Amino acid sequence: MAKIYVASSWKNKYQEDVVSFLTDHTHEVYDFKNPPHGKGGFAWADIDENWEEWSVNEYIDALKHPIASHGFNSDFDGMKWADVCVLVLPSGRSAHSEAGWMKGADKRVYVYQPIKQEPELMYRLYDGISASLNIINYMITYDQNTCYKTGKPCGCEGLCRDGY
């Protein structure tokens, strides 16, 4: 069992299924949409319904707002708590910042890419990429350099092409 931070987007239609899948496979999961404090996930609209019209200075001020501080601390505490990050694509700036921080903190990061997307060279930084949640779970649970089919060393370095 691993402690997993799922980094994704509010708009990502796969995020909830990933959280459920990982939880069903006995992992503890931090879900930014439903954080442990029970008050729901952070939204800029909780600070100002016109947040999309902010200037840079208004944005900087909003980062200091108590609601933003609480949301940041909740997610950042989840990142520090977790052993592993699963970056669920497609996702945006926050999720990529979270995954990058987690890798920089020497935590394992796996990219779940359920649909075709533009290739990203820098994902080589991460520990594995797959279109299969079963493979992501296998890499989290076992050594990512061990083939999920044979149990023998495969040398794929977490860059699995096959699903099951």
PASEBA-1860 file (N, C-alpha, C; in nm, 3 decimals):
! residues 164
1> MAKIYVAS> 0.083/-0.118/0.000/0.000/0.000/0.000/0.089/0.125/0.000 ~ 0.050/0.220/-0.083/0.124/0.345/-0.092/0.034/0.462/-0.052 ~ 0.098/0.571/-0.014/0.028/0.697/0.010/0.046/0.780/-0.117 ~ -0.065/0.809/-0.184/-0.060/0.866/-0.319/-0.127/1.003/-0.325 ~ -0.058/1.096/-0.389/-0.114/1.227/-0.422/-0.153/1.223/-0.569 ~ -0.281/1.243/-0.598/-0.328/1.245/-0.737/-0.329/1.390/-0.783 ~ -0.241/1.421/-0.878/-0.230/1.556/-0.935/-0.307/1.558/-1.066 ~ -0.403/1.648/-1.073/-0.484/1.654/-1.194/-0.553/1.789/-1.202
9> SWKNKYQE> -0.654/1.797/-1.284/-0.729/1.920/-1.306/-0.873/1.901/-1.260 ~ -0.934/2.011/-1.218/-1.077/2.006/-1.184/-1.159/1.960/-1.304 ~ -1.113/1.992/-1.423/-1.187/1.959/-1.546/-1.160/1.817/-1.597 ~ -1.065/1.748/-1.537/-1.025/1.617/-1.587/-1.133/1.512/-1.555 ~ -1.187/1.450/-1.659/-1.296/1.354/-1.638/-1.247/1.219/-1.585 ~ -1.116/1.197/-1.581/-1.060/1.070/-1.534/-1.021/1.074/-1.386 ~ -1.010/1.193/-1.328/-0.955/1.209/-1.194/-1.030/1.127/-1.089 ~ -1.161/1.135/-1.087/-1.239/1.063/-0.986/-1.225/0.912/-1.002
17> DVVSFLTD> -1.221/0.863/-1.126/-1.202/0.720/-1.149/-1.064/0.674/-1.102 ~ -0.962/0.758/-1.121/-0.827/0.724/-1.076/-0.824/0.714/-0.924 ~ -0.884/0.811/-0.855/-0.890/0.808/-0.709/-0.960/0.681/-0.663 ~ -1.074/0.649/-0.723/-1.148/0.527/-0.686/-1.067/0.402/-0.712 ~ -1.004/0.394/-0.829/-0.923/0.277/-0.865/-0.812/0.255/-0.763 ~ -0.739/0.360/-0.733/-0.626/0.347/-0.640/-0.673/0.313/-0.499 ~ -0.782/0.372/-0.456/-0.839/0.341/-0.325/-0.885/0.196/-0.321 ~ -0.950/0.152/-0.428/-0.996/0.012/-0.435/-0.881/-0.087/-0.433
25> HTHEVYDF> -0.761/-0.040/-0.472/-0.642/-0.125/-0.471/-0.559/-0.102/-0.345 ~ -0.626/-0.065/-0.238/-0.575/-0.055/-0.100/-0.475/0.057/-0.076 ~ -0.465/0.153/-0.166/-0.376/0.266/-0.143/-0.452/0.375/-0.066 ~ -0.377/0.455/0.009/-0.432/0.575/0.069/-0.412/0.686/-0.034 ~ -0.516/0.766/-0.058/-0.510/0.864/-0.166/-0.553/1.001/-0.116 ~ -0.470/1.103/-0.146/-0.511/1.242/-0.123/-0.584/1.288/-0.248 ~ -0.708/1.331/-0.229/-0.793/1.378/-0.338/-0.815/1.527/-0.319 ~ -0.758/1.611/-0.405/-0.769/1.756/-0.388/-0.914/1.805/-0.396
33> KNPPHGKG> -1.001/1.728/-0.460/-1.142/1.767/-0.467/-1.215/1.740/-0.336 ~ -1.164/1.644/-0.261/-1.225/1.605/-0.134/-1.116/1.585/-0.029 ~ -1.049/1.694/0.012/-0.938/1.682/0.106/-0.985/1.636/0.244 ~ -0.892/1.585/0.323/-0.927/1.528/0.454/-0.995/1.625/0.550 ~ -0.975/1.756/0.535/-1.036/1.850/0.628/-1.188/1.858/0.612 ~ -1.242/1.801/0.503/-1.386/1.792/0.485/-1.456/1.919/0.440 ~ -1.381/2.021/0.402/-1.442/2.148/0.361/-1.442/2.166/0.210 ~ -1.413/2.062/0.136/-1.408/2.071/-0.009/-1.277/2.129/-0.059
41> GFAWADID> -1.255/2.114/-0.188/-1.132/2.161/-0.249/-1.134/2.311/-0.274 ~ -1.016/2.367/-0.298/-0.999/2.509/-0.321/-1.054/2.550/-0.457 ~ -1.115/2.669/-0.462/-1.159/2.729/-0.588/-1.138/2.881/-0.579 ~ -1.080/2.938/-0.684/-1.060/3.083/-0.687/-1.191/3.158/-0.671 ~ -1.300/3.102/-0.721/-1.431/3.167/-0.710/-1.475/3.185/-0.565 ~ -1.418/3.108/-0.473/-1.449/3.126/-0.331/-1.392/3.258/-0.278 ~ -1.294/3.312/-0.348/-1.234/3.440/-0.311/-1.306/3.554/-0.383 ~ -1.331/3.533/-0.513/-1.391/3.638/-0.596/-1.452/3.572/-0.719
49> ENWEEWSV> -1.583/3.594/-0.739/-1.648/3.531/-0.854/-1.597/3.584/-0.987 ~ -1.529/3.697/-0.986/-1.471/3.755/-1.108/-1.322/3.728/-1.119 ~ -1.276/3.620/-1.061/-1.133/3.587/-1.056/-1.069/3.579/-1.194 ~ -1.143/3.543/-1.294/-1.085/3.530/-1.429/-1.050/3.665/-1.491 ~ -1.095/3.773/-1.430/-1.069/3.908/-1.481/-0.955/3.978/-1.406 ~ -0.893/3.911/-1.309/-0.790/3.973/-1.226/-0.670/4.021/-1.307 ~ -0.613/4.130/-1.259/-0.482/4.174/-1.308/-0.376/4.089/-1.237 ~ -0.254/4.102/-1.278/-0.145/4.029/-1.212/-0.136/4.068/-1.065
57> NEYIDALK> -0.150/4.197/-1.035/-0.142/4.241/-0.896/-0.258/4.188/-0.812 ~ -0.377/4.182/-0.870/-0.491/4.124/-0.797/-0.467/3.975/-0.771 ~ -0.410/3.907/-0.869/-0.376/3.765/-0.852/-0.275/3.747/-0.739 ~ -0.172/3.829/-0.737/-0.070/3.822/-0.631/-0.133/3.845/-0.494 ~ -0.221/3.944/-0.485/-0.291/3.969/-0.358/-0.377/3.850/-0.319 ~ -0.445/3.789/-0.416/-0.533/3.675/-0.387/-0.454/3.554/-0.336 ~ -0.330/3.540/-0.380/-0.248/3.430/-0.329/-0.227/3.439/-0.178 ~ -0.238/3.562/-0.124/-0.220/3.584/0.019/-0.351/3.575/0.097
65> HPIASHGF> -0.462/3.560/0.028/-0.594/3.554/0.093/-0.601/3.429/0.182 ~ -0.667/3.438/0.297/-0.676/3.320/0.386/-0.735/3.196/0.320 ~ -0.830/3.212/0.230/-0.887/3.096/0.161/-0.781/3.030/0.072 ~ -0.703/3.113/0.001/-0.596/3.059/-0.084/-0.489/2.993/0.002 ~ -0.454/3.055/0.113/-0.353/2.996/0.203/-0.400/2.861/0.255 ~ -0.526/2.853/0.294/-0.580/2.726/0.345/-0.577/2.619/0.235 ~ -0.619/2.655/0.114/-0.618/2.560/0.002/-0.478/2.514/-0.031 ~ -0.383/2.608/-0.036/-0.244/2.573/-0.063/-0.190/2.480/0.044
73> NSDFDGMK> -0.209/2.516/0.171/-0.157/2.433/0.280/-0.216/2.294/0.280 ~ -0.344/2.283/0.249/-0.407/2.151/0.243/-0.342/2.064/0.136 ~ -0.329/2.119/0.015/-0.269/2.041/-0.094/-0.120/2.015/-0.069 ~ -0.048/2.115/-0.021/0.095/2.097/0.001/0.120/1.996/0.113 ~ 0.038/1.998/0.217/0.048/1.895/0.321/0.024/1.756/0.263 ~ -0.072/1.746/0.169/-0.097/1.619/0.102/0.023/1.573/0.020 ~ 0.090/1.668/-0.043/0.209/1.635/-0.122/0.322/1.585/-0.031 ~ 0.341/1.652/0.081/0.447/1.611/0.175/0.415/1.476/0.237
81> WADVCVLV> 0.289/1.449/0.263/0.243/1.323/0.323/0.266/1.204/0.229 ~ 0.245/1.224/0.101/0.245/1.115/0.003/0.385/1.064/-0.028 ~ 0.391/0.935/-0.063/0.514/0.871/-0.111/0.524/0.878/-0.263 ~ 0.409/0.887/-0.327/0.398/0.872/-0.472/0.301/0.977/-0.525 ~ 0.327/1.023/-0.647/0.235/1.111/-0.718/0.191/1.042/-0.846 ~ 0.062/1.048/-0.874/0.012/1.006/-1.005/-0.040/1.132/-1.073 ~ 0.026/1.171/-1.182/-0.015/1.285/-1.263/-0.114/1.233/-1.366 ~ -0.237/1.279/-1.356/-0.345/1.232/-1.445/-0.364/1.335/-1.555
89> LPSGRSAH> -0.338/1.292/-1.677/-0.353/1.381/-1.793/-0.494/1.369/-1.850 ~ -0.544/1.472/-1.917/-0.481/1.602/-1.934/-0.493/1.685/-1.805 ~ -0.394/1.767/-1.781/-0.395/1.853/-1.663/-0.317/1.980/-1.692 ~ -0.325/2.074/-1.599/-0.268/2.205/-1.624/-0.149/2.238/-1.536 ~ -0.134/2.367/-1.512/-0.015/2.419/-1.445/0.001/2.368/-1.303 ~ -0.106/2.370/-1.225/-0.095/2.326/-1.085/-0.050/2.182/-1.076 ~ -0.114/2.094/-1.151/-0.079/1.952/-1.145/0.065/1.929/-1.186 ~ 0.111/2.000/-1.288/0.250/1.983/-1.331/0.347/2.042/-1.229
97> SEAGWMKG> 0.309/2.151/-1.163/0.392/2.206/-1.056/0.400/2.107/-0.941 ~ 0.287/2.047/-0.906/0.284/1.948/-0.797/0.371/1.827/-0.830 ~ 0.355/1.774/-0.951/0.435/1.657/-0.990/0.584/1.690/-0.992 ~ 0.619/1.807/-1.043/0.760/1.848/-1.045/0.816/1.862/-0.904 ~ 0.738/1.921/-0.814/0.785/1.934/-0.675/0.805/1.796/-0.614 ~ 0.711/1.706/-0.639/0.720/1.573/-0.580/0.845/1.500/-0.630 ~ 0.873/1.510/-0.758/0.994/1.446/-0.811/1.119/1.510/-0.751 ~ 1.118/1.642/-0.739/1.230/1.712/-0.679/1.250/1.677/-0.531
105> ADKRVYVY> 1.140/1.634/-0.466/1.146/1.590/-0.326/1.180/1.441/-0.317 ~ 1.224/1.384/-0.429/1.267/1.244/-0.436/1.153/1.146/-0.410 ~ 1.035/1.183/-0.457/0.920/1.094/-0.450/0.893/1.040/-0.589 ~ 0.836/0.921/-0.596/0.807/0.861/-0.726/0.687/0.931/-0.791 ~ 0.696/0.952/-0.923/0.590/1.015/-1.000/0.560/0.929/-1.123 ~ 0.432/0.897/-1.139/0.387/0.820/-1.255/0.286/0.903/-1.331 ~ 0.295/0.897/-1.464/0.204/0.971/-1.550/0.102/0.874/-1.607 ~ -0.025/0.902/-1.579/-0.135/0.826/-1.637/-0.190/0.907/-1.754
113> QPIKQEPE> -0.173/0.853/-1.874/-0.216/0.921/-1.996/-0.320/0.833/-2.066 ~ -0.448/0.849/-2.030/-0.551/0.760/-2.085/-0.589/0.788/-2.230 ~ -0.553/0.906/-2.280/-0.587/0.941/-2.418/-0.463/0.998/-2.487 ~ -0.467/0.995/-2.619/-0.356/1.048/-2.698/-0.340/1.197/-2.671 ~ -0.214/1.238/-2.648/-0.182/1.378/-2.625/-0.050/1.410/-2.692 ~ -0.020/1.539/-2.699/0.108/1.582/-2.753/0.220/1.525/-2.667 ~ 0.323/1.466/-2.726/0.435/1.411/-2.649/0.506/1.518/-2.567 ~ 0.558/1.479/-2.452/0.634/1.570/-2.365/0.765/1.504/-2.327
121> LMYRLYDG> 0.875/1.555/-2.378/1.008/1.499/-2.354/1.042/1.494/-2.206 ~ 1.009/1.598/-2.130/1.051/1.607/-1.991/0.981/1.508/-1.898 ~ 0.882/1.436/-1.949/0.822/1.329/-1.868/0.921/1.216/-1.842 ~ 1.035/1.218/-1.912/1.142/1.122/-1.881/1.194/1.141/-1.740 ~ 1.170/1.258/-1.680/1.207/1.282/-1.541/1.134/1.186/-1.446 ~ 1.017/1.145/-1.487/0.929/1.070/-1.398/0.958/0.921/-1.403 ~ 0.894/0.848/-1.316/0.925/0.706/-1.297/0.849/0.612/-1.389 ~ 0.745/0.659/-1.452/0.671/0.573/-1.543/0.558/0.647/-1.610
129> ISASLNII> 0.523/0.598/-1.728/0.413/0.653/-1.806/0.333/0.535/-1.860 ~ 0.202/0.543/-1.848/0.120/0.436/-1.905/-0.022/0.485/-1.930 ~ -0.088/0.420/-2.025/-0.229/0.444/-2.052/-0.316/0.348/-1.972 ~ -0.254/0.263/-1.892/-0.326/0.161/-1.815/-0.312/0.186/-1.665 ~ -0.425/0.199/-1.597/-0.420/0.211/-1.450/-0.366/0.084/-1.386 ~ -0.390/-0.031/-1.448/-0.335/-0.155/-1.394/-0.182/-0.152/-1.393 ~ -0.124/-0.099/-1.500/0.021/-0.089/-1.506/0.072/0.016/-1.407 ~ 0.002/0.129/-1.399/0.041/0.231/-1.300/0.040/0.169/-1.161
137> NYMITYDQ> -0.065/0.096/-1.128/-0.075/0.031/-0.997/0.039/-0.070/-0.978 ~ 0.070/-0.145/-1.081/0.180/-0.242/-1.072/0.312/-0.171/-1.043 ~ 0.338/-0.061/-1.115/0.464/0.010/-1.096/0.471/0.072/-0.956 ~ 0.358/0.118/-0.904/0.355/0.173/-0.768/0.382/0.062/-0.667 ~ 0.321/-0.051/-0.688/0.326/-0.161/-0.591/0.456/-0.240/-0.597 ~ 0.510/-0.256/-0.718/0.630/-0.336/-0.738/0.738/-0.251/-0.803 ~ 0.850/-0.309/-0.831/0.960/-0.242/-0.900/0.918/-0.212/-1.044 ~ 0.926/-0.085/-1.084/0.883/-0.050/-1.219/0.971/-0.110/-1.328
145> NTCYKTGK> 1.086/-0.165/-1.293/1.172/-0.229/-1.393/1.148/-0.379/-1.402 ~ 1.040/-0.425/-1.339/1.001/-0.565/-1.346/0.876/-0.575/-1.433 ~ 0.879/-0.662/-1.530/0.767/-0.676/-1.623/0.641/-0.720/-1.548 ~ 0.533/-0.651/-1.574/0.407/-0.685/-1.508/0.351/-0.817/-1.559 ~ 0.396/-0.864/-1.676/0.347/-0.990/-1.731/0.429/-1.110/-1.682 ~ 0.562/-1.096/-1.681/0.647/-1.211/-1.650/0.707/-1.207/-1.510 ~ 0.710/-1.088/-1.447/0.773/-1.074/-1.316/0.925/-1.071/-1.324 ~ 0.979/-1.067/-1.446/1.124/-1.065/-1.467/1.169/-0.925/-1.506
153> PCGCEGLC> 1.298/-0.893/-1.486/1.347/-0.762/-1.529/1.321/-0.738/-1.677 ~ 1.271/-0.618/-1.708/1.238/-0.591/-1.848/1.313/-0.472/-1.904 ~ 1.368/-0.384/-1.819/1.443/-0.271/-1.868/1.358/-0.161/-1.931 ~ 1.228/-0.165/-1.909/1.142/-0.063/-1.973/1.154/0.072/-1.906 ~ 1.214/0.077/-1.788/1.229/0.201/-1.712/1.094/0.270/-1.691 ~ 0.988/0.192/-1.675/0.856/0.247/-1.651/0.787/0.302/-1.773 ~ 0.848/0.284/-1.891/0.788/0.333/-2.015/0.715/0.218/-2.083 ~ 0.608/0.173/-2.019/0.534/0.055/-2.065/0.443/0.088/-2.181
161> RDGY> 0.449/0.003/-2.282/0.366/0.023/-2.402/0.240/-0.062/-2.400 ~ 0.242/-0.169/-2.322/0.130/-0.263/-2.325/0.033/-0.237/-2.211 ~ -0.093/-0.259/-2.237/-0.194/-0.253/-2.132/-0.247/-0.393/-2.104 ~ -0.323/-0.405/-1.999/-0.390/-0.533/-1.974/-0.517/-0.507/-1.899
END
